Amino acid sequence: TPSGQKILFTRARVDGREHRERLGAWPECSAAEALARARELSRAASKRVPVSASVPARASKPPKEVLTVAKFAERFFREHVQVFCKPKTRANYELWLHHHILPILGSMPLDSVSRADVQRMHRFVAAKTDPRTGKSLKTTANRTLTVLSSLFGRAVDWEVIERSPVQKIRKFPERKIERYLTDEERARIEDVLDGHARRNPGAVLAIRLLILTGARTNEILDLRWSDVDWKHKLLRLRDTKTGARDVPVSSEVLRLLQAAQRRGELVCCTILGHRIHSLHRTWSILRRRAGIEDVRKHDLRHNFASTGASAGIPLATVGKLLGHKDVRTTQRYAHLFDQEVRAAVEEISQRLTRR
């Protein structure tokens, strides 16, 4: 098994259905003992007579309740999602399960779901439209595949089924929207932040830290003063998307922190010292005043990375600053990094166009 346990069992087809008999776990049950008992069970089955005293006859059991996708989803959510996933991920999983997956596949027996059933669900969700925007839910359909893959993956790990039907299913293309700020736009944001600082100092400080660190929103909103390592110029983040990590910060960040008024344990908080629930409303106001309404809050993270890549900082270093676990995630900035290649293109073009 995936956990390393070795289980000995027989497998046979009885009346057209697969039947398994557990013989024991190794090394408590040796291979020789398991083989002897398997032969005895086989002889008893072929003669249609009760098994000998050394192998107690199995009492007849009532038919098992069919394990549906909906029923297993309860266990999946209780034993996996609630244990290993962060609150926002848990909320998304619950939403996609109950609104998209279970209405289509929920009543089906877990072991009967086929790859065609999964493809049908994927297409059906993609055909829906968002009532607010009128756009198709192709991205949501792709997320349901991710959730379903995790659900069936746990079913295989827990030896409920042998194989996952969520394999080699092509996802719908997704447009990766990345917006980078110009120098003029950055200056306009700074002016707007200066004007908003007295009204909402905690939110303004949070946005400035997002700009200067490339951190994720919740990493900054959860930051405590005890997490600031002044001596080594680090933010020691306790709980991030990829686990605990240390974020090196600049002298400008430390200057902002030193100038900030402390109102409690949290670095960025409300006037009463409470956690800021969201920066969405504040950022909407600020970007409208700065004339950059197409810039999302998460684009500040992209802008931090692109600025580093354009300056020639190695992608591996940029990835470490952003807390990327997979180097492929940082590859999106590769086109900004290779300045030598762009210089070579210009040189070749100039030589080819000389008369």
Buried (B, 14 or more C-beta within 10 A) or exposed (E): EEEEEEEBEBEEEEEEEEEEBEBBBBEEBEEEBBEBBBEBBEEBBEEEEEBEEEBEEEEEEEEEEEBBBBBBBEBBBEEBBEEEBEEEEBEBBBEBBBEBBBBBBBEBEBBEBEBEBBBEBBEBBBEBEEEEEEEBBBBBBBBBBBBBBBBBBBBEEBEBBEEBBBEEBEBBEEEEEBBBBEEEBBEBBEEBBEEBBEEBBBBBBBBBBBBBBBBBBBBBBBBBEEBBBEEEBBBBBEEBBEEEBBBEBEEEBEEBBEEBEEBEEBBBBBEEEEEBEEBEEBBEBBBEBBEBEEBBBBBBBBBBBBBBBBEEBEBEEBBBBBBBEEEEEBEBBEEBBEEEEEEEEEEEEEEEEEE
